[in-house]
Amino acid sequence: MSTEFFLGANTPAGFYSLYDGLIDLDTAREVIVLKGSPGCGKSTFMRRVGALVAAAGHSVESILCSSDPDSLDGVIFPGLKAAVVDGTAPHVVEPVFPLAVERYCNLGAHCDIGAVKAHRADIQRLIRAIRPCYARATRCLSAARALEDDMFNCVLSGAALDTLARRARGIISREIRPGSGAALTKRFLSAITPRGLLCRYETAHALCPRLYELNDDYGLAHMILSPILEAALAAGQEAIACYSPMNPAHQLEHVLLPGLGVGFVSSGRLHAHEGKPFRRLRLNACLDPEPLRRLRVRLRFLHKTERALLGEAVDALAEAKRIHDELEDCYRPHMDFASVNRRADQIAACLLQEA
């Protein structure tokens, strides 16, 4: 099985990392931490290793880059208890158990450093140009988050909270069963990227044949997801908690329970779920219609402004990617990619041999 998640997110507080949860280091057999410059082939290296491991019949979890979702930041092989990860900024990964579990693979060793030094001025200019782009994206996301909070506070009431709690209790009684041992994995299923807000719903469908869609426009899904997650863990189930990139420390956006074959994904004004769910719950119906009518003009303005701010953030991320692509061009011509590919083949063979 092949699945895709994010472990880093562009958020209202800047880059937010879940890379400390890449893999359980207490049980992991091997973690390869890649180091190297932009354009040195880290993503291609991981794709190559992932393809070889998949061809041998093992499942692969791909970790996408939120700043370039066509690129990889990591590959995890659960059946092999192994992973390969990009350990460079902004998601710096350093060994906790050096050589016993994690070891470095320096792709910079396959680069003609003398040739790269000829581009020093361009490299310095481009790296300095990227930083303001991310700063602008962060400011826009912070403003958008403030509007989200305003909308949530406008529509929520005690009666709505009671209704959502009853919905959650009903789902828990139908779907949660005892498991063999609680295990919590933290991921992002969605990310704000240079291509807009992306959500890998296909991963949820692959892991959970029965998928509930929690459809709402005001961030109500967390009020149902939180008690479901708590109940699943208390029952001894494996759970994947997927957080919102707009509030990554506190707000659940999706919860997947692969052991039960059931998952819960949210959708709404910013991203639509195109697949066919097992069941769709329209959470807006839990709200008191009177405030929605009375605040209709204000809410429409907040929605429109939030969308504009998110568009500005995406534009800033797209500009950062354009500059980063130019930065990679300073390195790529001076890489020996044939030797990088051979190194990837060696790593894949080593992981498979020790399985």
C-alpha positions in Angstrom: 0.0 0.0 0.0 1.2 3.5 -0.8 0.0 6.5 1.2 0.9 10.2 1.4 1.0 12.6 4.3 2.8 15.8 5.2 5.0 16.2 8.3 5.6 19.9 8.0 3.2 22.7 7.4 3.2 26.4 6.5 1.1 27.9 9.3 0.1 31.2 10.9 3.1 30.8 13.2 5.6 29.9 10.4 6.9 26.4 9.6 5.5 23.8 12.0 7.2 20.4 12.2 5.9 17.0 13.2 9.2 15.3 12.2 9.9 14.1 15.7 7.1 11.6 15.0 8.5 10.4 11.7 9.0 6.9 13.1 9.2 5.2 16.5 12.9 5.3 17.3 12.5 2.8 20.1 11.5 0.1 17.6 13.0 1.4 14.3 15.7 -0.7 12.7 17.3 1.9 10.4 16.8 5.6 9.6 18.8 7.3 6.9 19.1 11.1 7.3 20.0 12.8 4.0 22.1 15.9 4.1 23.0 18.0 1.1 22.4 21.3 -0.8 19.3 22.3 -2.8 19.3 20.5 -6.2 21.5 17.6 -5.0 18.7 15.0 -5.6 17.4 14.3 -2.1 13.8 13.9 -3.3 14.8 11.8 -6.4 17.0 9.7 -4.1 14.0 8.9 -1.8 11.7 8.2 -4.7 14.2 5.7 -6.1 14.6 4.0 -2.7 10.8 4.0 -2.3 10.2 2.5 -5.7 12.7 -0.3 -5.1 11.2 -1.2 -1.7 7.6 -1.0 -3.1 8.7 -3.3 -6.0 9.8 -5.8 -3.4 6.2 -5.9 -2.0 6.5 -3.6 1.0 4.2 -0.7 1.9 5.5 2.9 1.5 4.4 6.0 3.3 5.6 9.1 1.3 6.1 12.4 3.2 5.4 15.3 0.8 7.0 18.7 1.0 4.5 21.5 1.9 6.7 24.0 0.0 6.7 21.8 -3.1 4.2 18.9 -3.0 5.8 17.4 -6.1 8.9 16.8 -3.9 9.5 14.3 -1.1 10.7 15.1 2.4 10.7 11.5 3.5 9.8 7.9 2.9 8.7 5.5 5.6 8.7 1.7 5.3 6.5 0.4 8.2 7.0 -3.2 7.4 10.8 -2.8 7.4 10.8 -0.4 10.5 12.9 1.9 8.4 12.8 5.4 6.9 14.8 7.8 4.7 14.3 11.5 5.5 15.6 14.9 4.3 17.3 16.2 7.4 18.0 19.8 6.1 16.2 23.0 7.1 13.5 23.9 7.8 12.8 20.4 9.1 16.2 19.7 10.5 16.5 16.0 11.6 19.5 15.0 13.7 20.2 11.5 15.1 18.9 10.6 18.6 20.6 7.2 18.6 23.5 7.8 16.2 24.5 4.8 14.1 22.5 2.5 16.5 19.4 3.6 14.6 20.1 6.7 12.5 22.9 7.4 10.2 23.8 10.2 7.8 24.0 10.0 4.0 25.8 13.1 2.6 24.7 13.7 -1.0 27.0 16.7 -1.0 29.9 14.2 -1.4 28.7 13.7 -5.0 29.0 17.4 -5.9 31.8 19.4 -7.5 32.2 21.9 -4.7 34.7 24.0 -6.6 32.3 24.5 -9.5 29.5 25.5 -7.1 31.7 28.2 -5.5 31.6 30.0 -8.8 27.9 30.7 -8.1 28.5 32.1 -4.6 27.0 35.5 -5.3 23.8 34.1 -6.9 23.4 31.5 -4.1 23.6 34.2 -1.4 21.2 36.5 -3.3 18.6 33.8 -3.8 18.7 32.5 -0.3 18.2 36.0 1.1 15.3 36.5 -1.4 13.4 33.5 -0.2 13.1 34.5 3.4 10.8 37.5 2.9 8.4 35.3 0.8 7.9 33.0 3.7 7.5 35.9 6.1 4.7 37.4 3.9 3.0 34.0 3.7 3.1 33.7 7.5 1.6 37.2 8.0 -1.3 36.4 5.6 -2.0 33.1 7.2 -2.0 34.7 10.7 -4.6 37.3 9.5 -6.7 34.5 7.9 -6.5 32.5 11.2 -7.9 35.5 13.1 -10.8 35.7 10.7 -11.4 31.9 11.2 -11.6 32.4 14.9 -14.0 35.3 14.5 -16.3 33.2 12.4 -16.2 30.3 14.8 -17.1 32.5 17.8 -19.9 34.2 15.8 -21.8 31.0 15.1 -21.1 28.7 18.1 -23.6 28.4 20.9 -24.1 26.1 23.9 -27.0 24.4 22.1 -24.7 23.7 19.1 -22.0 22.2 21.4 -24.6 19.9 22.9 -25.7 18.7 19.5 -22.2 18.1 18.3 -21.4 16.2 21.5 -24.5 13.9 21.0 -23.4 13.3 17.4 -19.9 12.3 18.6 -21.3 9.9 21.3 -23.5 8.2 18.7 -20.6 7.6 16.4 -18.4 6.3 19.2 -21.1 3.8 20.3 -21.4 2.5 16.7 -17.8 2.5 15.5 -15.3 2.2 18.4 -14.4 -1.3 19.5 -11.7 -2.6 21.8 -8.2 -2.9 20.2 -4.9 -4.6 21.0 -3.0 -1.5 22.1 -3.3 2.3 21.7 -0.9 4.0 19.3 -1.1 7.6 18.3 0.6 8.9 15.1 0.5 12.6 14.3 0.4 13.7 10.7 -0.9 16.4 8.3 -3.3 15.2 5.6 -3.6 18.7 4.2 -1.1 21.5 3.6 -1.0 25.1 2.3 1.3 24.9 -0.6 2.4 26.9 -3.7 -0.4 25.1 -5.5 -3.0 26.1 -3.0 -4.6 24.2 -0.1 -4.1 20.5 -0.8 -5.7 17.5 1.0 -4.7 13.9 0.3 -8.1 12.4 0.8 -7.1 9.4 -1.3 -4.8 8.3 1.6 -7.8 8.4 4.0 -9.8 6.2 1.5 -6.9 3.8 1.1 -6.5 3.3 4.9 -10.2 3.5 5.9 -12.8 1.9 3.6 -15.6 3.4 5.7 -15.1 7.1 5.7 -17.3 9.7 7.4 -17.2 13.2 5.8 -17.8 16.0 8.3 -18.8 18.9 6.2 -18.9 22.3 7.8 -17.9 25.9 7.1 -16.9 27.0 10.5 -14.3 24.6 12.0 -16.9 22.5 13.9 -15.4 19.2 12.9 -12.8 19.3 15.7 -15.7 19.2 18.3 -16.6 15.7 17.0 -13.1 14.5 16.1 -11.6 15.2 19.5 -13.9 12.9 21.6 -13.7 10.2 18.8 -9.9 10.2 19.0 -9.9 10.1 22.8 -12.4 7.2 22.8 -10.4 5.3 20.2 -7.2 5.6 22.2 -8.9 4.6 25.4 -10.2 1.5 23.6 -6.7 0.5 22.6 -6.9 1.4 18.9 -4.2 2.7 16.5 -5.1 6.2 15.5 -3.7 8.7 13.0 -4.5 12.3 14.2 -4.3 14.8 11.4 -4.1 18.4 12.4 -5.1 21.6 10.7 -2.3 23.7 9.2 -4.1 26.8 10.4 -4.0 25.6 14.0 -1.5 22.7 14.1 -1.1 22.5 17.9 -4.7 22.2 18.8 -7.2 21.7 16.0 -7.9 18.2 14.6 -8.9 18.2 10.9 -9.1 14.4 10.3 -8.9 11.2 12.4 -8.1 7.8 10.8 -8.5 4.5 12.6 -7.0 1.9 10.2 -7.4 -1.0 12.6 -11.2 -0.5 12.5 -11.2 0.5 8.8 -13.0 3.7 9.7 -12.0 7.3 9.3 -13.3 10.8 9.7 -12.4 13.6 7.3 -13.5 17.2 7.4 -14.4 19.3 4.3 -15.9 22.8 3.9 -15.5 26.2 2.4 -11.8 25.9 1.7 -11.4 22.3 0.5 -14.0 19.9 -1.0 -14.0 16.2 -0.6 -14.5 14.8 -4.1 -14.7 11.1 -3.1 -17.8 9.2 -2.1 -18.0 8.9 1.7 -19.6 6.1 3.7 -21.6 8.7 5.4 -21.8 12.5 5.2 -22.6 14.7 8.2 -23.5 18.3 7.5 -22.4 20.0 10.7 -23.8 23.5 9.7 -27.2 22.0 10.5 -26.2 21.8 14.2 -26.0 25.6 14.3 -28.8 27.9 15.4 -30.0 29.4 12.1 -30.9 32.8 13.6 -27.3 34.0 14.1 -26.5 32.7 10.6 -29.3 34.9 9.1 -28.5 37.9 11.3 -24.8 37.8 10.5 -25.1 36.7 6.9 -23.4 39.9 5.5 -20.6 39.8 8.0 -19.9 36.1 7.6 -19.8 36.5 3.8 -17.3 39.3 4.2 -15.1 37.3 6.5 -15.3 34.3 4.1 -14.3 36.5 1.2 -11.5 38.2 3.0 -10.1 34.9 4.4 -10.0 33.4 0.9 -8.1 36.5 -0.4 -5.6 36.3 2.4 -5.0 32.6 1.7 -4.6 33.5 -2.0 -1.9 36.0 -1.0 -0.1 33.4 1.1 -0.2 30.9 -1.7 1.2 33.5 -4.1 4.1 34.1 -1.6 4.8 30.4 -1.4 4.8 30.1 -5.2 7.3 33.0 -5.4 9.5 31.2 -2.8 9.3 28.0 -4.9 10.3 29.9 -8.0 13.3 31.3 -6.3 14.2 27.9 -4.8 14.0 26.4 -8.3 16.5 29.0 -9.5 18.7 28.2 -6.5 18.7 24.5 -7.3 19.9 25.4 -10.8 23.1 26.7 -9.2 23.9 23.2 -7.9 22.2 20.7 -10.2 24.7 20.9 -13.1 27.6 20.1 -10.8 26.1 16.9 -9.3 27.1 13.4 -10.2 23.6 11.9 -10.3 24.8 8.5 -11.6 26.7 8.0 -8.3 23.7 9.4 -6.3 21.5 6.8 -8.0 24.0 4.0 -7.2 24.0 5.2 -3.5 20.2 5.0 -3.5 20.3 1.5 -4.9 22.8 0.4 -2.2 20.6 1.9 0.5 17.5 0.1 -0.8 19.4 -3.2 -1.1 20.7 -2.8 2.5 17.1 -2.2 3.8 15.7 -5.1 2.0 18.5 -7.5 2.9 18.2 -6.8 6.6 14.4 -7.2 6.5 
